[in-house]
Amino acid sequence: MKSIHQVFLLTACCAVLLTACNGTDTASPKQAQAASAAVNVSDADTTTHVKSALNNEPGLEGLDITVVTTKGDVRLTGAVASQTQFDAVLTAARAAEGAHSIHNELTVKQ
């Protein structure tokens, strides 16, 4: 009888340990897919996406803005004519695929 209790106790402990060690991912499938997609975008592709976003945004096409991407971090340099353009550039760059963070070095022409 004592050995049955010991086997039962050992089995219960093993089950608890295995359950506790079995880490589960709390991210939803959509979040996991979005995270992996963002990680898999190359820097060159991210730069292209940002430049396309800027050229497709009304009022921003043709601006002389340099876009450099390093490990998903986008650096914007150049000059814009107004605060409205400044804000629109940042919004478009943030929405571009693959852009993790935006380092803004834009200036507003006086």
N, CA, C and O atoms as a DFTB+ gen file, in Angstrom:
440 C
 N C O
     1  1       0.815      -1.177       0.000
     2  2       0.000       0.000       0.000
     3  2       0.871       1.257       0.000
     4  3       0.586       2.234      -0.693
     5  1       1.943       1.203       0.800
     6  2       2.832       2.350       0.886
     7  2       3.497       2.627      -0.456
     8  3       3.655       3.788      -0.833
     9  1       3.887       1.590      -1.180
    10  2       4.540       1.786      -2.473
    11  2       3.576       2.340      -3.512
    12  3       4.002       3.070      -4.407
    13  1       2.298       2.018      -3.421
    14  2       1.303       2.577      -4.342
    15  2       1.183       4.079      -4.123
    16  3       1.072       4.843      -5.083
    17  1       1.204       4.499      -2.874
    18  2       1.144       5.928      -2.564
    19  2       2.409       6.645      -3.065
    20  3       2.337       7.770      -3.559
    21  1       3.548       5.989      -2.931
    22  2       4.800       6.584      -3.397
    23  2       4.797       6.725      -4.924
    24  3       5.219       7.756      -5.446
    25  1       4.330       5.710      -5.635
    26  2       4.250       5.769      -7.093
    27  2       3.276       6.862      -7.518
    28  3       3.562       7.639      -8.428
    29  1       2.133       6.915      -6.856
    30  2       1.149       7.951      -7.165
    31  2       1.732       9.340      -6.919
    32  3       1.573      10.236      -7.749
    33  1       2.408       9.522      -5.781
    34  2       3.005      10.811      -5.450
    35  2       4.093      11.182      -6.452
    36  3       4.172      12.333      -6.882
    37  1       4.932      10.216      -6.827
    38  2       5.987      10.457      -7.805
    39  2       5.384      10.838      -9.161
    40  3       5.878      11.755      -9.816
    41  1       4.343      10.159      -9.582
    42  2       3.674      10.458     -10.849
    43  2       3.057      11.856     -10.824
    44  3       3.163      12.605     -11.796
    45  1       2.422      12.197      -9.723
    46  2       1.817      13.526      -9.596
    47  2       2.882      14.617      -9.645
    48  3       2.687      15.642     -10.297
    49  1       3.999      14.407      -8.965
    50  2       5.087      15.397      -8.976
    51  2       5.644      15.571     -10.381
    52  3       5.889      16.694     -10.822
    53  1       5.845      14.456     -11.085
    54  2       6.361      14.533     -12.451
    55  2       5.387      15.292     -13.357
    56  3       5.803      16.102     -14.186
    57  1       4.106      15.028     -13.194
    58  2       3.110      15.719     -14.012
    59  2       3.121      17.218     -13.746
    60  3       3.029      18.018     -14.678
    61  1       3.233      17.596     -12.485
    62  2       3.281      19.016     -12.123
    63  2       4.528      19.667     -12.707
    64  3       4.454      20.760     -13.267
    65  1       5.675      18.998     -12.580
    66  2       6.919      19.555     -13.111
    67  2       6.875      19.685     -14.628
    68  3       7.296      20.705     -15.173
    69  1       6.376      18.677     -15.304
    70  2       6.299      18.746     -16.757
    71  2       5.349      19.839     -17.218
    72  3       5.620      20.529     -18.201
    73  1       4.256      19.996     -16.524
    74  2       3.304      21.051     -16.866
    75  2       3.911      22.428     -16.621
    76  3       3.725      23.337     -17.429
    77  1       4.630      22.588     -15.523
    78  2       5.234      23.876     -15.195
    79  2       6.360      24.227     -16.167
    80  3       6.549      25.398     -16.496
    81  1       7.097      23.239     -16.619
    82  2       8.223      23.479     -17.526
    83  2       7.786      23.658     -18.972
    84  3       8.564      24.125     -19.803
    85  1       6.565      23.294     -19.274
    86  2       6.057      23.418     -20.629
    87  2       5.602      24.849     -20.855
    88  3       4.433      25.171     -20.642
    89  1       6.532      25.724     -21.293
    90  2       6.202      27.133     -21.523
    91  2       5.263      27.269     -22.696
    92  3       5.449      26.630     -23.732
    93  1       4.265      28.093     -22.535
    94  2       3.336      28.341     -23.631
    95  2       3.511      29.760     -24.115
    96  3       3.775      30.672     -23.331
    97  1       3.366      29.937     -25.389
    98  2       3.465      31.264     -25.996
    99  2       2.132      31.973     -25.819
   100  3       1.098      31.482     -26.272
   101  1       2.155      33.125     -25.162
   102  2       0.916      33.852     -24.898
   103  2       0.530      34.775     -26.043
   104  3      -0.552      35.361     -26.016
   105  1       1.390      34.921     -27.053
   106  2       1.069      35.785     -28.182
   107  2       0.053      35.093     -29.080
   108  3       0.087      33.876     -29.264
   109  1      -0.835      35.879     -29.624
   110  2      -1.830      35.329     -30.536
   111  2      -1.130      34.956     -31.841
   112  3      -0.046      35.467     -32.121
   113  1      -1.725      34.083     -32.636
   114  2      -1.112      33.721     -33.917
   115  2      -0.871      34.922     -34.816
   116  3       0.134      34.970     -35.525
   117  1      -1.791      35.906     -34.797
   118  2      -1.598      37.102     -35.623
   119  2      -0.390      37.897     -35.159
   120  3       0.385      38.389     -35.979
   121  1      -0.223      38.030     -33.823
   122  2       0.921      38.765     -33.292
   123  2       2.217      38.047     -33.642
   124  3       3.195      38.690     -34.025
   125  1       2.239      36.735     -33.518
   126  2       3.444      35.974     -33.832
   127  2       3.781      36.100     -35.307
   128  3       4.950      36.245     -35.667
   129  1       2.765      36.046     -36.169
   130  2       2.999      36.171     -37.597
   131  2       3.519      37.561     -37.945
   132  3       4.440      37.693     -38.751
   133  1       2.940      38.597     -37.347
   134  2       3.384      39.961     -37.614
   135  2       4.813      40.169     -37.134
   136  3       5.609      40.817     -37.812
   137  1       5.139      39.626     -35.975
   138  2       6.489      39.778     -35.438
   139  2       7.500      39.072     -36.326
   140  3       8.567      39.620     -36.600
   141  1       7.180      37.859     -36.782
   142  2       8.126      37.145     -37.623
   143  2       8.244      37.813     -38.989
   144  3       9.325      37.816     -39.578
   145  1       7.163      38.373     -39.498
   146  2       7.220      39.066     -40.786
   147  2       8.098      40.300     -40.687
   148  3       8.875      40.580     -41.600
   149  1       7.987      41.046     -39.585
   150  2       8.799      42.246     -39.415
   151  2      10.274      41.895     -39.295
   152  3      11.130      42.627     -39.792
   153  1      10.573      40.788     -38.644
   154  2      11.954      40.379     -38.468
   155  2      12.549      39.923     -39.790
   156  3      13.742      40.112     -40.026
   157  1      11.739      39.327     -40.654
   158  2      12.234      38.757     -41.896
   159  2      12.380      39.764     -43.031
   160  3      12.822      39.385     -44.116
   161  1      12.032      41.011     -42.830
   162  2      12.167      42.026     -43.871
   163  2      13.610      42.537     -43.849
   164  3      14.103      42.977     -42.810
   165  1      14.273      42.474     -44.992
   166  2      15.664      42.929     -45.054
   167  2      15.727      44.455     -44.951
   168  3      14.734      45.148     -45.173
   169  1      16.908      44.956     -44.611
   170  2      17.084      46.407     -44.504
   171  2      16.848      47.090     -45.852
   172  3      16.254      48.166     -45.912
   173  1      17.313      46.464     -46.925
   174  2      17.109      47.053     -48.255
   175  2      15.623      47.126     -48.589
   176  3      15.151      48.120     -49.141
   177  1      14.888      46.067     -48.249
   178  2      13.441      46.069     -48.488
   179  2      12.740      47.115     -47.632
   180  3      11.823      47.792     -48.098
   181  1      13.173      47.248     -46.376
   182  2      12.575      48.251     -45.496
   183  2      12.800      49.643     -46.059
   184  3      11.878      50.459     -46.082
   185  1      14.013      49.923     -46.514
   186  2      14.310      51.221     -47.124
   187  2      13.403      51.468     -48.327
   188  3      12.874      52.567     -48.498
   189  1      13.228      50.446     -49.154
   190  2      12.359      50.563     -50.322
   191  2      10.913      50.824     -49.906
   192  3      10.226      51.645     -50.515
   193  1      10.454      50.126     -48.871
   194  2       9.080      50.324     -48.386
   195  2       8.874      51.748     -47.864
   196  3       7.839      52.364     -48.121
   197  1       9.858      52.263     -47.136
   198  2       9.747      53.618     -46.594
   199  2       9.738      54.635     -47.736
   200  3       8.913      55.549     -47.746
   201  1      10.652      54.480     -48.698
   202  2      10.698      55.411     -49.828
   203  2       9.403      55.371     -50.634
   204  3       8.907      56.407     -51.077
   205  1       8.863      54.181     -50.819
   206  2       7.591      54.048     -51.539
   207  2       6.460      54.724     -50.772
   208  3       5.619      55.405     -51.359
   209  1       6.448      54.531     -49.464
   210  2       5.412      55.152     -48.635
   211  2       5.487      56.672     -48.739
   212  3       4.458      57.345     -48.802
   213  1       6.696      57.208     -48.757
   214  2       6.864      58.664     -48.868
   215  2       6.415      59.162     -50.234
   216  3       5.756      60.197     -50.336
   217  1       6.774      58.426     -51.288
   218  2       6.403      58.856     -52.645
   219  2       4.915      58.686     -52.927
   220  3       4.369      59.377     -53.787
   221  1       4.251      57.776     -52.215
   222  2       2.825      57.546     -52.432
   223  2       1.936      58.449     -51.580
   224  3       0.721      58.496     -51.773
   225  1       2.540      59.155     -50.652
   226  2       1.780      60.043     -49.767
   227  2       1.600      61.408     -50.452
   228  3       2.587      62.024     -50.855
   229  1       0.355      61.885     -50.588
   230  2       0.139      63.190     -51.230
   231  2       0.899      64.303     -50.497
   232  3       0.841      64.418     -49.273
   233  1       1.601      65.104     -51.270
   234  2       2.355      66.229     -50.719
   235  2       3.792      65.879     -50.333
   236  3       4.571      66.764     -49.977
   237  1       4.145      64.593     -50.401
   238  2       5.504      64.199     -50.031
   239  2       6.322      63.703     -51.223
   240  3       7.540      63.550     -51.128
   241  1       5.648      63.455     -52.340
   242  2       6.357      62.936     -53.495
   243  2       7.419      63.928     -53.957
   244  3       7.182      65.135     -54.023
   245  1       8.593      63.391     -54.276
   246  2       9.671      64.218     -54.789
   247  2      10.507      64.923     -53.737
   248  3      11.437      65.647     -54.093
   249  1      10.215      64.744     -52.460
   250  2      11.045      65.370     -51.422
   251  2      12.420      64.704     -51.391
   252  3      12.550      63.505     -51.638
   253  1      13.430      65.494     -51.088
   254  2      14.796      64.972     -51.023
   255  2      15.073      64.482     -49.597
   256  3      15.704      65.174     -48.799
   257  1      14.593      63.285     -49.302
   258  2      14.781      62.696     -47.982
   259  2      15.595      61.427     -48.143
   260  3      15.251      60.553     -48.938
   261  1      16.671      61.331     -47.388
   262  2      17.516      60.147     -47.414
   263  2      17.002      59.153     -46.378
   264  3      16.728      59.512     -45.233
   265  1      16.877      57.907     -46.800
   266  2      16.399      56.836     -45.923
   267  2      17.496      55.791     -45.825
   268  3      17.910      55.221     -46.835
   269  1      17.967      55.540     -44.613
   270  2      18.979      54.510     -44.373
   271  2      18.442      53.585     -43.289
   272  3      18.000      54.045     -42.237
   273  1      18.481      52.277     -43.550
   274  2      17.961      51.299     -42.594
   275  2      19.073      50.383     -42.126
   276  3      19.831      49.846     -42.934
   277  1      19.169      50.207     -40.812
   278  2      20.123      49.294     -40.204
   279  2      19.387      48.452     -39.173
   280  3      18.912      48.971     -38.162
   281  1      19.295      47.160     -39.430
   282  2      18.612      46.223     -38.530
   283  2      17.195      46.676     -38.189
   284  3      16.755      46.552     -37.046
   285  1      16.488      47.201     -39.185
   286  2      15.109      47.631     -38.984
   287  2      14.952      49.033     -38.433
   288  3      13.837      49.551     -38.376
   289  1      16.053      49.660     -38.023
   290  2      16.004      51.030     -37.526
   291  2      16.200      51.977     -38.706
   292  3      17.224      51.927     -39.388
   293  1      15.218      52.833     -38.940
   294  2      15.215      53.720     -40.106
   295  2      15.679      55.111     -39.694
   296  3      15.164      55.688     -38.736
   297  1      16.659      55.647     -40.427
   298  2      17.153      57.007     -40.184
   299  2      16.715      57.871     -41.360
   300  3      17.006      57.563     -42.516
   301  1      16.012      58.957     -41.047
   302  2      15.532      59.896     -42.058
   303  2      16.324      61.191     -41.950
   304  3      16.414      61.777     -40.871
   305  1      16.894      61.637     -43.055
   306  2      17.593      62.922     -43.080
   307  2      17.108      63.710     -44.293
   308  3      16.780      63.142     -45.334
   309  1      17.072      65.014     -44.136
   310  2      16.645      65.880     -45.216
   311  2      15.867      67.051     -44.668
   312  3      15.801      67.270     -43.458
   313  1      15.276      67.801     -45.584
   314  2      14.522      68.989     -45.193
   315  2      13.140      68.939     -45.822
   316  3      12.960      68.455     -46.940
   317  1      12.169      69.451     -45.075
   318  2      10.786      69.564     -45.556
   319  2      10.366      71.019     -45.444
   320  3      11.004      71.809     -44.747
   321  1       9.282      71.369     -46.139
   322  2       8.866      72.766     -46.204
   323  2       8.000      73.203     -45.024
   324  3       7.906      74.397     -44.736
   325  1       7.364      72.244     -44.334
   326  2       6.435      72.638     -43.276
   327  2       6.348      71.571     -42.191
   328  3       6.809      70.443     -42.368
   329  1       5.752      71.949     -41.072
   330  2       5.542      70.997     -39.987
   331  2       4.559      69.908     -40.418
   332  3       4.655      68.764     -39.974
   333  1       3.620      70.270     -41.282
   334  2       2.652      69.294     -41.795
   335  2       3.367      68.196     -42.581
   336  3       3.071      67.013     -42.409
   337  1       4.307      68.588     -43.445
   338  2       5.098      67.596     -44.188
   339  2       5.954      66.770     -43.229
   340  3       6.071      65.554     -43.383
   341  1       6.540      67.421     -42.261
   342  2       7.374      66.757     -41.255
   343  2       6.573      65.632     -40.589
   344  3       7.042      64.497     -40.502
   345  1       5.372      65.952     -40.124
   346  2       4.518      64.975     -39.457
   347  2       4.091      63.854     -40.402
   348  3       4.036      62.688     -40.011
   349  1       3.790      64.217     -41.648
   350  2       3.355      63.225     -42.634
   351  2       4.485      62.252     -42.980
   352  3       4.240      61.062     -43.178
   353  1       5.712      62.752     -43.052
   354  2       6.868      61.886     -43.326
   355  2       7.015      60.865     -42.204
   356  3       7.200      59.676     -42.468
   357  1       6.936      61.315     -40.965
   358  2       7.078      60.397     -39.828
   359  2       5.967      59.360     -39.801
   360  3       6.221      58.183     -39.546
   361  1       4.751      59.786     -40.060
   362  2       3.609      58.864     -40.063
   363  2       3.778      57.806     -41.150
   364  3       3.559      56.620     -40.902
   365  1       4.163      58.227     -42.344
   366  2       4.339      57.291     -43.458
   367  2       5.491      56.322     -43.174
   368  3       5.384      55.128     -43.454
   369  1       6.577      56.831     -42.626
   370  2       7.739      55.973     -42.341
   371  2       7.409      54.942     -41.270
   372  3       7.812      53.783     -41.376
   373  1       6.683      55.355     -40.247
   374  2       6.314      54.422     -39.166
   375  2       5.413      53.300     -39.675
   376  3       5.462      52.182     -39.162
   377  1       4.598      53.594     -40.674
   378  2       3.662      52.607     -41.200
   379  2       4.308      51.651     -42.202
   380  3       3.706      50.643     -42.571
   381  1       5.514      51.956     -42.639
   382  2       6.169      51.133     -43.658
   383  2       6.551      49.768     -43.094
   384  3       6.962      49.649     -41.940
   385  1       6.409      48.756     -43.917
   386  2       6.732      47.387     -43.518
   387  2       8.214      47.249     -43.183
   388  3       9.074      47.685     -43.948
   389  1       8.503      46.646     -42.043
   390  2       9.877      46.370     -41.642
   391  2      10.507      47.437     -40.773
   392  3      11.575      47.211     -40.203
   393  1       9.873      48.605     -40.655
   394  2      10.439      49.692     -39.850
   395  2      10.166      49.430     -38.372
   396  3       9.017      49.444     -37.933
   397  1      11.227      49.192     -37.614
   398  2      11.088      48.939     -36.178
   399  2      11.048      50.255     -35.412
   400  3      10.203      50.456     -34.540
   401  1      11.969      51.140     -35.749
   402  2      12.009      52.449     -35.098
   403  2      12.460      53.485     -36.117
   404  3      13.104      53.162     -37.115
   405  1      12.109      54.732     -35.846
   406  2      12.447      55.838     -36.746
   407  2      13.361      56.806     -36.010
   408  3      13.025      57.294     -34.931
   409  1      14.521      57.079     -36.602
   410  2      15.437      58.088     -36.075
   411  2      15.282      59.308     -36.974
   412  3      15.699      59.296     -38.132
   413  1      14.690      60.338     -36.440
   414  2      14.312      61.512     -37.205
   415  2      15.408      62.568     -37.160
   416  3      15.721      63.117     -36.104
   417  1      15.980      62.837     -38.321
   418  2      16.963      63.920     -38.435
   419  2      16.491      64.923     -39.483
   420  3      17.302      65.573     -40.143
   421  1      15.174      65.042     -39.628
   422  2      14.602      65.967     -40.595
   423  2      14.616      67.391     -40.037
   424  3      14.575      67.590     -38.823
   425  1      14.674      68.356     -40.917
   426  2      14.574      69.752     -40.528
   427  2      13.456      70.411     -41.332
   428  3      13.146      69.995     -42.448
   429  1      12.861      71.438     -40.748
   430  2      11.834      72.211     -41.425
   431  2      12.491      73.481     -41.958
   432  3      13.069      74.253     -41.192
   433  1      12.402      73.698     -43.282
   434  2      12.999      74.888     -43.887
   435  2      12.302      76.137     -43.355
   436  3      11.083      76.155     -43.185
   437  1      13.066      77.153     -43.103
   438  2      12.518      78.427     -42.621
   439  2      12.115      79.310     -43.771
   440  3      11.633      80.422     -43.556
